[in-house]
Amino acid sequence: MQFTRSAIVAVGCFLAACSSPTRSTEGFIGVPGGRIWYTRMGDGPGTPLVVIHGGPGGTSYGLKPWAALGGERPVIRYDQLGSGKSDHMTDTALFTLERSIHELQTLRDSLRLSEVHLYGRSWGAMLIEAYMSTNPTGVRSVVLSSPLVTTAQWEQDADSLLRTLPDSVQAVIARHETNLTTDSPEYDAAAAEYYKRYVNRQPRRSPADADSARRTRGTLVYNYMWGPSEFTATGTLKHFDATAWLRNLRVPTLFLAGEFDEATPASTERFSKLVPGAEFRIIPNSGHSTENDNPEALLSTVRDFIRRVESNALPKQIAR
């Protein structure tokens, strides 16, 4: 897939580092197909950071830890159309990567975010990879956290991780995928064994946020664009490949992976080498959901990276 900018233009403190309270504002922005909800966490003086949730069809509830940087810079999180507090649509013509790129640009335009740092995890990283292929202006750095770069590599890694599960669990998954009965509770229970090892390893998220995320998750979007589970792609992203876009990326870039991530550290590090001057870090004691499993290490790593970008302390070949 190729995109042009003309096709998409429409319309802090870390933990105890600062004791000043942060101010949140929120609202809705109109995009093709409905309205998206956003909130601005904090009003620090630094360049704003936009944090993008996973999915597709996930929500931004899990991105609340980023408010800890609000005394340092505004942190904007939003629910993509079809999920969370945003409008939930049923028209599958809207379930496209190009519309999601347009949506991100509309968010920036509406909030007058002329300069930003971008952080995305999982599908959020995929969206940033595609967005950067349009050569947007004012992006000072990108953080690709637990990224999917190619679906082919993702599925290859997933197959390896599935083989670490008990044989009985593997058999249940294989049987339901063969019989196209992945809506079965038995399949869900088997998939949960995979998720406990490689996605959410720590039950840290508040029960209220976890419940809200489940109730407002864009399941229709997820199933249409991705598939029945994290480890099996059957949707429109089946042939996603961002390698060419990464080779042309020329802003400071940080790749992250959890120590036990389904976006395996080995693959993530290998993909990081496609971007000139990119950095790679592992978040210890974490699966795919680094905000949930080890938010302290995640926020500290990203905060340090952004500070070095803004102080021009990165290698000259990519520093702005």
N, C-alpha and C positions, 0 to 999 in steps of 0.2 A: 504493500500500500504506500502511496506517495501523497503527500499533502503540501499545499501551498498556503502561505500566510493569507492570501486573499480569500481562500476558502474558509478560513476560520474566524476572521475578524468580524465581529458583530457589534453589534451595537457598540520580662525577663529575669527575671532572676532565676538562676538554677538552684532549686531546693533552698538551702539556707544562705545562699550567697547574697540575698537582698531581702530586707524585711518589708519593703514597700508593698502595699496591696496592689493587685492588678485589676483593671477595669474591663469588663466584657460588654460588648454591644453585639446585637444580632439583628437579622432581618432576612428578607427574601429578595431574590433577584430573578427577573423573568428571563427565561431561555427558551429556545424552540421546544415545545412540548409541555411547558409548565413553568414552575418556579422552583429554584433551589434555595435552601436555607443555608445561612452562614453565621458564624460568630467570630468576632474579633476579641482575642484573649490578650488583654494587656495593652499598654500604650507607651512602651519604652521608646527611646529615641533612635534605635537602630533600624536598618533596612528590614521591612516586614518579611516574615517567613510564612509561606503558604504550605500547610501540611495536608496531604491527600490520602484518603483512606483506600483500603483494598477492596477486593470484590472480584469482578464487578458486581455491584449490588450490595456492597458492605455499607457500613455507616461510620460516622466520625466519632461515635461515643468513645471508642478505644483510643482516640487521639487526645483526650483530655489532659494527659500528663504534660503535653507541650505548653500548657498554660504557665508552667514553671519558668519559662523563658520570657514571659510577658512583661516583666520589669525591664528587660533588656531591649526588646523589640516587639511590635505587634505580631501576634501569631494568629493566622486566619485558618480556621478549619471549616469545611462545608460538606454537606451531604449531597452527593451527586443525584441527579434526577432519577427517580425510581426507588430511592432508598431513604432511610432515616426520616427526618422532618421535612424533606423535600416532597414535592408532588410525586405520587406513584402513578406511572403511566402503564398502559397495556399495549400500546402500539409498538410492535417489534421493529418497525421502520426507524424508531428512535434509538434502538439498542445498537449503536455503532461507535467505533473508536473515533471516527471523524467528528460526530456530534459531541463526544466527551471532550475532545480537544477544543472545539468551539466554545463549550461550556466553561472551560478553564480560562480561556481568553476573555470571555464575557465577564467572568468574576473579576479578573484583573481590571478590565476597562471600567466596570461599574464602581469598583472601590478605589479607582485611580491609583492602582499599584504600579507605578511607572518603573520601579525597581523592586525586585523580589529575590529571595532565596526560595528554592523549591525543594520540598521533601516529599517523597512518596514511598509507600511500602507496598510490596507485592503488585497487585494491579495498579496501585497508585504510581509505582515506579514505571510500569509499562506505559501508563498514560504520559508521564513526563518524557520518556524515551521518544514517543511519537510526537508529542508537543514540540520538543526541541528540534525535530526534523523540519519544522516550519520556520525556523530561524527567528523566533520571537525576540523582541528587543527587551533590554532591561533585566535579564536574568543574570544575577551575579554569581550564583552557584547552584548546583543540583546535588541532592543526596538520594541515591537509589538504594533503598533499604529492602533487603530480602527480595531482589528483583527477579521477575521472569524476563529473560532476554529472548530466548527462543522456546516455543512450546515443545519442540522436539527434545531439547536438552532437559526441560522440566520433566517430561514424561519418562525419559530415560533414568533420571535421578529418582523419580517416584517409584519406578519399578524396582530399583535397588533397595529403596527404603521399605517397600511393601514386603520384600523377602525377609525382612527382619522380624515381621510379625509371626505369631504362632500359625502353624499350618492350617488349623481350623478356621482362623480368622481370614486367612488368604482364600480359603475355599469358599467361604460365604461371599466375599467380595466378588470373586470370579464368577460364581454361579448367578448372582443377581445381575451382574453386568452383561453376561451372556444372554440371560433371559429377559433383559430390558425391564427388570423389576427393581430399579434402584430407588424407587419411592417406598420400599419396604422398610419397616422399623428394624428388621434384622440387618439390612444393609447399613442403615444409619449407625447401629450399635457397633458394627464391625469397623466402619470408617472412624468412629470415635476413638478406637484403639490407636489408629494412625495419628489422629490429631493430638492425643495426649502425649505422644512421643515427639512429634515434629512440628506442631503448630502452637497450641497453648499448653505449656508445661506447668504453669503456676496458676492456681485459682485466685488471682489477686484482684481482678476487676470487681467493683462493687456489684452486689446482686441486682440493684436497681438498674445500673447501666447495662449489665449483661442481659437483663430481661428486656429493656428497651431496644437493645441492638437486635435481639432475636425477633421481637414483635415487628420491628420496622425494616428488617432486612429485605432487600430487593431480590427475593428468591427467583422471580420470573426473569429478571435481568441476568442473574448469575447462571441459571440453567441454560438460557438462550445463548449467551455469549461464551460461557465456559463449559459447563457440563454438570454431572451429578455429584461430583466430589472434587476435592483438591487434587487428587492424583489421576483423574481421568478427564481428558478434554474431548468434548464432542461438539462444541459450539463454534461460533464464528471466529473465535480466536485460535482455532485448532492449528493454524499455520502461521501464527504470529512469529516474526523474526525481526529484531531490532538491531542486528549486528551492523548493518550498513549505517544506520543512524548514529550508533555509538562511535564509529570510526570518524565521523564528521563533527563530533561534539568538541567544542572549543571553549568551554567555561570550566572553572574549577569543579571537579566532580569527586564525590566520595561514594564508594560502594560499601554496603554493610551486609553482614549475614549473622544470624544467631549461631551459636556454637552447635546446636542440634537442629538447624533450620532445614525445612524441606527445600528451600532455595539453598542448596548445599554450599558451604564455604568454598569447597574446591571449584565448583562451577562459577560462583560469584567472583572469586578472585581471578579466574581465567578470563571472564568477560571484562573485568576491570582493566585488563591490559589492552583492550581495544581502544580505550580513551587515553589520548596523550596526557601524561602527567597525573592520571587519576590515582586516588588513594584507596586502600582497602583495609577494613577493620572487621574483627570478629567481636560480637557482643557475647560475653561469656554467660554460661548458665541460662541460655535462652533458646527457644524454638523460633518459629516463624513470627510469632506475635511478640516482638521485642518490647513494645510499649507495655505489654502486660507482664512479661517474664522478667525483664531487667531494665526498668525505665531509668534508673539512676545512671547506669553505664551508657545507655543509649543517648540520653540527653547530654551528658557530659561530653561524649565523643562528638556529637553534632555541634554543640556549642563551641567547642574548641576549634573545630574545622571552620565554622563560619567566622569566628573571630580572626583566625589566621587569614581567611580570604579578605576580610575588611581591613586588615593591617598590611596587606600586600606581602604576607610572609610565606606565600606558596611559591613553587618554582616559577621562574620567569616565563617559561613557555606557555603557561596557562593563566598566570595571574593577570587580572584586568588592571 
